[in-house]
């Protein structure tokens, strides 16, 4: 499989993060081009396959912006105002157009982690 995928898990609740809004941007120099907005499903994944695939999946620097604060508030988390974590940007590079880039996010109200998955 080639393309860009993601998966969001709520580690505080021990379940997938359903309904989390994610914006995808392509970064070129100082320019930041919005490519797509997606929302996670009941499994914490995006419906319809990879976020980027085919012609849209090309080398470059990208940013996934996870709107975690909105999700956490809806899930019942008691957040301070402003929330410690509200919007989580993850900037990464795609160097191999024949590869699969999986960018998972593990979130809780006070921490997150990510890695290049498979």
URMO-V647492 format. One record per pair of residues at least 12 apart in sequence whose C-alpha atoms are under 10 Angstrom apart, sorted by the first residue. I is the first residue (numbers start at 1). J is the second residue. If there is no record, write none. Layout:
i: {I I}
j: {J J}
//
This chain:
i: {1 1 1 1 1 1 1 2 2 2 2 2 2 2 2 2 2 2 2 3 3 3 3 3 3 3 3 3 3 3 3 3 3 3 3 3 3 4 4 4 4 4 4 4 4 4 4 4 4 4 4 4 5 5 5 5 5 5 5 5 5 5 5 5 5 5 6 6 6 6 6 6 6 6 6 6 6 6 6 6 6 6 7 7 7 7 7 7 7 7 7 7 7 7 7 8 8 8 8 8 8 8 8 8 8 8 8 8 8 8 9 9 9 9 9 9 9 9 9 10 10 10 10 10 10 10 10 10 10 10 11 11 11 11 11 11 11 12 12 12 12 12 12 12 12 13 13 13 13 14 14 14 15 15 15 16 16 16 16 16 16 16 16 17 17 17 17 17 17 17 17 17 17 17 17 17 17 18 18 18 18 18 18 18 18 18 18 19 19 19 19 19 19 19 19 19 19 19 19 19 19 19 20 20 20 20 20 20 20 20 20 20 20 20 20 20 20 20 21 21 21 21 21 21 21 21 21 21 21 22 22 22 22 22 22 22 22 22 22 22 22 22 22 22 23 23 23 23 23 23 23 23 23 23 23 24 24 24 24 24 24 24 24 24 24 24 24 24 25 25 25 25 25 25 25 26 26 26 26 26 26 26 27 27 27 27 27 27 27 28 28 28 29 32 32 32 33 33 34 34 35 35 35 35 36 36 36 37 37 37 38 38 39 39 44 44 45 50 50 50 52 53 53 53 54 54 55 56 57 57 57 57 57 57 58 58 58 58 58 59 59 59 59 59 59 60 60 60 60 60 60 61 61 61 61 61 62 62 62 62 62 63 63 63 63 63 63 64 64 64 64 64 64 65 65 65 65 65 66 66 66 66 66 66 67 67 67 67 67 68 68 68 68 68 68 68 68 68 68 69 69 69 69 69 69 69 69 69 70 70 70 70 71 72 72 72 72 72 73 73 77 77 78 79 79 80 83 83 84 84 84 85 85 85 85 85 85 86 86 88 88 88 90 90 90 92 99 100 100 100 101 101 101 102 102 102 102 102 103 103 103 103 104 104 104}
j: {50 53 98 99 100 101 118 50 52 53 54 57 96 97 98 99 100 101 102 49 50 51 52 53 54 55 56 57 58 94 96 97 98 99 100 101 102 49 50 51 52 53 56 57 58 94 97 99 100 101 102 103 45 46 49 50 51 52 53 100 101 102 103 104 117 118 22 40 44 45 46 49 50 51 64 101 102 103 104 105 116 117 40 41 43 44 45 46 102 103 104 105 106 114 117 20 40 41 43 44 45 46 66 68 103 104 105 106 107 114 43 44 45 104 105 106 107 108 112 44 68 71 72 75 105 106 107 108 109 112 105 106 107 108 109 111 112 72 77 106 107 108 109 110 111 75 77 107 108 106 107 108 42 43 44 40 41 42 43 44 45 106 107 39 40 41 42 43 44 45 68 71 72 75 105 106 107 39 40 41 42 43 44 45 46 71 75 38 39 40 41 42 43 44 45 46 67 68 70 71 74 75 38 39 40 41 42 44 45 46 66 67 68 69 70 71 72 74 37 38 39 40 46 65 66 67 68 70 71 36 37 38 39 40 46 63 64 65 66 67 68 87 88 89 35 36 37 38 39 63 64 65 66 67 89 36 37 38 51 52 62 63 64 65 66 89 90 91 37 61 62 63 64 65 91 60 61 62 63 64 91 93 60 61 62 63 91 92 93 60 61 62 61 61 62 63 62 63 62 63 51 52 56 62 51 52 64 51 64 65 51 66 66 67 104 105 104 100 101 102 101 97 98 100 97 98 97 97 94 96 97 98 99 100 94 95 96 97 98 93 94 95 96 97 98 92 93 94 95 96 97 91 92 93 94 95 90 91 92 93 94 88 89 90 91 92 93 88 89 90 91 92 103 87 88 89 90 91 86 87 88 89 90 105 85 86 87 88 89 83 85 86 87 88 89 107 108 109 112 82 83 84 85 86 87 88 108 109 83 85 86 87 86 85 86 107 108 109 86 109 108 109 109 109 110 109 109 110 109 110 111 107 108 109 110 111 112 109 110 105 107 112 103 105 114 116 118 116 117 118 116 117 118 114 115 116 117 118 115 116 117 118 116 117 118}
//
